[in-house]
Amino acid sequence: MNWNALRRLRTRFLQFDEREQGAKADHTDYWRSHSELASYDFTLAERIGWKWDTVLTELKMRGWTPPGGTLLDWGCGTGVAGRRVAAAWPQAFRRLLLADRSVPALHFAAERAREAVPGLEVREAAPADTPDLLVLSHVLNELSPGALEPLLALAARAQSILWVEPGTHPVSRQLIAVRERLLPQFRAVSPCTHQAACGMLAADNERHWCHHFARVPGFVHTDPGWGRFAQALELDLSSVPFSYLVLDRRPDAAAPDPAEARVIGEPRFYKGFAKILSCQTDGVAERVLQKRDAPELFKALKKAPGSLYRWERDAEKIRGGEQIF
Ligand SMILES: C[S@@+](CC[C@H](N)C(=O)[O-])C[C@H]1O[C@@H](n2cnc3c(N)ncnc32)[C@H](O)[C@@H]1O
């Protein structure tokens, strides 16, 4: 394990996060060695994989299936996103295309994908390629506005898009801007609960951001290797926030059910009640659940909050509900 490289990468990613949007610029390739790529793939990329697993599990639960054919992983790094998606629907794709400005990353990702999904044709993407499914993972905070435009043009040619990013305020807001740009051509599948303008854009919601928490595999909390990793990088592995966007232009793609509500972030608990920031067709708003109104739901939310619910609501009050995911 190349600990120094991991610390350097982590520091660099956090610096990207902190930079003001206007000051963003394209950076030169930062992948230095095979050992650095391998260490990243084994740890930080795997942690990103838990975010992907959470999204893919929900999509499968909803009955969403990808358009088959060509899968393109843009900004692939070591290729965790493309591998996770190809492995989730092993029969769906004929080829995996990889795009990254880093040649060592491209080679690493291709090698790992060939091992992980035998039989899949894997090659570097060419500018004229049109993906059926475009996947993007943790790329937004490294892009200059100049790099974003061609990427959105590529996205606009895809049938479907799966996009996972860190769960920070600035990056989530960038992803919302992407949603608004692409929505005329696509249907929002997830995390959105409707096709209208994002409720986060309402003036009252400026301080909020659309973020969710990955379902971290149980063994991670007891595994000494992950313990050492968490300590070395000062990361809390029990709380892995992320933002994401699933868009689909196919008319029959599993669209959100208007009765469903998305929990944003995590509920906040007080004595006898909880406040839940909830996204539904009528916007993003804080809803209140009194423990006495639905003790079982209250208890379940406190123990392990879900992401998607069907509320029984009385204006802003939640009187009961059923967890969908
Ligand atoms: C934080 S890494 C994420 C890698 C991978 N997608 C993941 O989730 O682990 C961002 C990747 O985007 C690539 N990248 C950044 N800007 C790029 C650009 N303008 N064109 C192509 N690749 C770019 C970097 O080389 C790097 O591999």
The ligand as an SDF file (V2000), in Angstrom:
LIG
                    3D

 27 29  0  0  0  0  0  0  0  0999 V2000
  -11.0920   11.9490   -8.8150 C   0  0  0  0  0  0  0  0  0  0  0  0
  -10.6420   11.0180  -10.2000 S   0  0  0  0  0  0  0  0  0  0  0  0
  -12.0070    9.9190  -10.2930 C   0  0  0  0  0  0  0  0  0  0  0  0
  -11.6540    8.6780  -11.0030 C   0  0  0  0  0  0  0  0  0  0  0  0
  -12.7810    7.6520  -11.0990 C   0  0  0  0  0  0  0  0  0  0  0  0
  -13.8270    8.1230  -11.9830 N   0  0  0  0  0  0  0  0  0  0  0  0
  -13.3100    7.2860   -9.7310 C   0  0  0  0  0  0  0  0  0  0  0  0
  -14.4860    7.5550   -9.4220 O   0  0  0  0  0  0  0  0  0  0  0  0
  -12.5410    6.7020   -8.9430 O   0  0  0  0  0  0  0  0  0  0  0  0
  -10.9510   12.0990  -11.5840 C   0  0  0  0  0  0  0  0  0  0  0  0
  -10.4480   11.5450  -12.9170 C   0  0  0  0  0  0  0  0  0  0  0  0
  -10.8450   12.4370  -13.9530 O   0  0  0  0  0  0  0  0  0  0  0  0
   -9.7640   12.5900  -14.8600 C   0  0  0  0  0  0  0  0  0  0  0  0
   -9.9110   13.9150  -15.5020 N   0  0  0  0  0  0  0  0  0  0  0  0
   -9.9220   15.1150  -14.8990 C   0  0  0  0  0  0  0  0  0  0  0  0
  -10.1060   16.1020  -15.8090 N   0  0  0  0  0  0  0  0  0  0  0  0
  -10.1960   15.5030  -17.0150 C   0  0  0  0  0  0  0  0  0  0  0  0
  -10.3840   15.9880  -18.3340 C   0  0  0  0  0  0  0  0  0  0  0  0
  -10.4810   17.2980  -18.5910 N   0  0  0  0  0  0  0  0  0  0  0  0
  -10.4350   15.0820  -19.3480 N   0  0  0  0  0  0  0  0  0  0  0  0
  -10.3310   13.7380  -19.0820 C   0  0  0  0  0  0  0  0  0  0  0  0
  -10.1450   13.2290  -17.8440 N   0  0  0  0  0  0  0  0  0  0  0  0
  -10.0830   14.0940  -16.8240 C   0  0  0  0  0  0  0  0  0  0  0  0
   -8.5160   12.4820  -13.9940 C   0  0  0  0  0  0  0  0  0  0  0  0
   -7.3750   12.1110  -14.7350 O   0  0  0  0  0  0  0  0  0  0  0  0
   -8.9420   11.4160  -12.9970 C   0  0  0  0  0  0  0  0  0  0  0  0
   -8.5910   10.1270  -13.4360 O   0  0  0  0  0  0  0  0  0  0  0  0
  1  2  1  0
  2  3  1  0
  2 10  1  0
  3  4  1  0
  4  5  1  0
  5  6  1  0
  5  7  1  0
  7  8  2  0
  7  9  1  0
 10 11  1  0
 11 12  1  0
 11 26  1  0
 12 13  1  0
 13 14  1  0
 13 24  1  0
 14 15  1  0
 14 23  1  0
 15 16  2  0
 16 17  1  0
 17 18  1  0
 17 23  2  0
 18 19  1  0
 18 20  2  0
 20 21  1  0
 21 22  2  0
 22 23  1  0
 24 25  1  0
 24 26  1  0
 26 27  1  0
M  CHG  2   2   1   9  -1
M  END
$$$$
